[in-house]
Amino acid sequence: MQLDLNLLTVLDALLEEGSVRGAAERLHLSSPAVSRTLGRLRAVTGDDILVRTGHAMVPTPYAVAVREDVHRLVERARDVLLPARDLILAELDRTFTIQCHDALAASVVPVLVGKLREQAPGVRLRVLAEHSADTDDLRQGRVDLELGGGRPHLPEFRSETLGHDPLVVAMRPGHPCAGHLDLRSYAAQPHVVISRRGKLTAPIDDVLAAEGLRRRVIAAVATVATALELARRGDVLVTCTGVLGRPLIEAFGLVTRPLPVETPAAPICCTWHQRYDSDLAHAWFRGQVRASVEEITAAHPQ
């Protein structure tokens, strides 16, 4: 038998008000409409629900027995269909997961954790490293946000550009190019490329090719930290982002020089699945990530 769950709403009102008229006023319905629904309830349950005693209506034993269950069901349905639109950060108990490369983690996460602890101490943060290949973690809800330079192509994903980060060339202080770096000397030096997919080329190689130049790439590594460690140990150049890469560059004791050719700054993108568009807590979390990136880029303008 197919049940009309709207009957529960009317039954709850009847049991709370104890009369057809009272239930009708509470539900903003006419008395005849509620009376007809009471008839349907009697047919479905096989019980009279309310019976007249003198000038009043009293519930049957069955109605008394189910009254609290009916009320809980109606309240639960209301919570599901009309979720609370107020976000109480002090009571928020949730774990958010972001996925990003190590330079983003080193620069953004310390600022972000500070904001989360101050505003919502019940929130926990998980930071995952980038995979060498694309995954469906974002689609499946295993990751809340992806941070990086790429933007999604599928309509089920949302993306926001949080800022831009100019490219710089990192090297040890005693490197031959530490005093002066032009395009030819840049091309002549050995390079380490940062690529989670292990690619040995980057867009800068197209720029060099247009000038009739070609650089020598000696290694491709997945993380900024690994590339900078190689630069610390020898005379190799690492092209990376200047602002987000700053904590790691400073930690390795390296210096940077401007990239000796005009190239677009690297975008800092935030990507999430559309299921979270109307999630108040997720929207707040995205706002904290945005504010963290803005704070970092404002503190270190290029």
N, C-alpha and C positions, 0 to 999 in steps of 0.2 A: 504494500500500500504506500502511495506517495503522500507524504505529509506536508502540510503548509506550515512552515515554521513561524509564520506571522501569528498563528493561533497562540503561541506561547506568550507573545507580547500582550494580547488581549486577556489571556488567562491570568497573567501576572497582575494586570490592572484590576481585574475582577476580584481576585483574592486579596489585593491590598485595599481596595475601596469598599468591598462588600456589597456593591450594588451595580446595576447596569448603568444607571445615570452617572454615578461617580466615576466609573471606568471610562464612560464616554467623554466626560469633561476632561479627564486626565489625558486621554489620547487624542483629544480634539476631533472626535467622531460624533456622529449622531447616535442617539439612544437606539433607534431601530437597527442601525448597522451593528452595534455591539450586541444587541439582542439576537440578531441572526448568527453572529459568530459564536455566541453562547450555545445556540442550538447545534452548531457544527461541533463544538467541543463536546457536548453531551453525546453526539452521535459517535465521535471518534473514541472517547474514553468509556462510553457505556455508563457514565455516572452523571448525576444531576448537577454537580459542581456547587451550585447555590440553590437553596430551597427557601421558600417563603415561610416565615414564622411570624404570624401577626402582621405587623406593618414593616417588618425588617426581613432581610435576606441573610441566611446563615450558611456557612460552608458545610459541606458534607464531610464525613470522616476521611474520605479519599482526598478531598481538597485540602484539608488541614495537613494531611500526611505529605503531600507533594508541594505545599506552598513554598517552603524554603528552597527546595531543589529548583522549582520553576524560576524563582527570583534570581538564584545564582546563574542559571542558564541565560536568562535575559541580560543580566549584567555582563556576563562573559561575552555574549554576542555583541553587546554595545561596545565593549572594549576592543573587540576585534575589528568591527566595522567603523568605529569612530575612535581611532587611537588618540592618545593624549598628544597635544601639539606643543606642550611645554617641555623644555629640556632643563632638568635640574642637574647642573654639572657636579655639584657636591655629592650627589647620589648616583652618578653614572658609574656603572660597573661593567666595563667592556674592554676587550683586547682588540687593538688595531694592528694590522700587519702591513708594512710597506716593503717594497722591493726596490733596490737601487744599487748603483755601483759604489765602490768603497769611498771615493772622494765625496760623493753626496752624503754618504753615511757619516763620514768624519766631520763634515762641516755643518750639515743641517740637523742631524739627530741630537747633538748636545743642546742646541738652542730649543729644539722641539720638545725634548724631555723636560726641560725647565718650564716651558709653558704648560705642559700637561700636568705636571706636579702642582703647579701653582693654582690652576683652575679646576682640575678634576683629578684629585689624588687617587681615585679608584680606577683610573684608566691605566692599562698596561700597553706597552709598545713592543712589537716584534719586528726586527729588521732582518730581512733576508737578502742574500747576495743575488746578483743577476745570474740567470742561467745562460749557458753557452748557446742554447736554442730557445725558440719561442715555446711557451707553455700555455695551458688553459687555466692557470691558477687564478687569474683575474676573473675569468668567466665563471669558474666554479666557486668563487667566493673564498678561496684559500688565501688570497691577497686582497687587501682593501684598496691600496694605491700603488701604482708603479710610478717611480720618479726617474726621469732620464731625458734623453734628447729626442726620442722618437714620439710620433703622434700616431694614434690608431687609425686604421682605415675602415673598420667595420662600424656600422651605425649603432650597434649595441653598446659601444664604449663612448664615454665622454672624456674630454681632454681640455686642459687649461694650461696656457703658457704662463709660468710664474715669473719668468725673467729671462735674461740673456747673460751669457758669461763669455767674455773675450778669450781667445786662445793665446797662450804664451808658450815660450820655449824654456823648459827647465833644464838646468845643468849644474855640475858641481862648481864651486867658486873658482877653482883653478883651471877650469876648462879654457882652451885656447880662444873660444868665442865669447868668453865672459865679458871681455872688454868691448867687443864690437861684433855685431852679428848682422850681416847682410844676406841677401837671397842666395848668392853664390856660395858663401861660406856655410850657410845653412844646408844647402844641397850637398856640399862636399863632406860633411860630417856623417858618421854612423848614427843611425836612429833606432830607437825602440818604439814600436807602435802599440797603442792600447786598443785591444779589440777583444770583446767577449767571444767572438766567433773565430778568432785566430786569423783574421785577415792581415795580410802584409802590406796593404795599401790603404790610403785614406784620401779624402777629397783634396788635401793639400798637394797630392801627387799630380792631380790634373792641372793645378796652378803652375807647378814646376814644369810640367811637360809643355805648357803653353809658352814658357820662357826658354824652352830648349834644354831644360835641366832635369836631372834625375837623381834622387837620393838613394843611399844604400841602407836598407832596413836589415838590421842584424837579428831582430827578434820581434815577435808579436806576443804580448802577454795579456791576460784577462783583467788585471787590476792595475789601478794607478800606482798603488804602493809597490808592486813588483817592478814596474817600469822605473819609478823613482829610485828604488834601491840599486838598480843597474846604473842609473845616472850617478848615484853617489859613489859607486865603486870604480867608474871608469869614464872615459871621454866619449859619452854618447849623449845625444839630445833626445828629449822627450817633449812632444807637443801635447799640451793638456789645457784644461780650463784654468784660468788664473784666480778666480774668486773662490769657487767651490774646491779647487785643488790646493788652496793656500795652506790649510792646516797640515796636510801631508807634505807639501813642499818645504814648509818651515821645519817640520819634524825631522826631515832627512837632511836639513842643513843646506839646501840647494838655493840657487839664485835663479831668477827668471829674466828673460829679455822678451820684448815684444816680438811677435811673429813678423818677420821682415817682408810681409806682403799683406795687402788688405784682404781680409776674409770676413764673412759674416760671423758674428758672435754665436756661440752654441746656445740653442734654446734650452731652457729648463722646464720640462713638461711634467704635468701631473695627470695621470690617467686612472679612471675608475669605471666600473660597470654601471649601466643605467639603472640597475635595481636599487642603487643607493641614492638616486637623485632626490627623493623626498624623505630620506632618512635624516632626521634632525641631528642625531649624534654624528653621523658620517659627515654631514655638511659642516658641522662645527670642527671636526677633525681636519677636514680639508682646509678650512680657514686658518687653523693653527699651522699647518704645513706652509700655506701661502705666506703667512706672517713671518715665519721663521726664515724662509728664503729671502723675503724682502728685507728683513733685518740684516741678514748677512751681506747681501749685495749693496745695501745702503752704507754699511760700515766700511766696505772695501771697494769704492768705485774705481773703475779702470779708465 
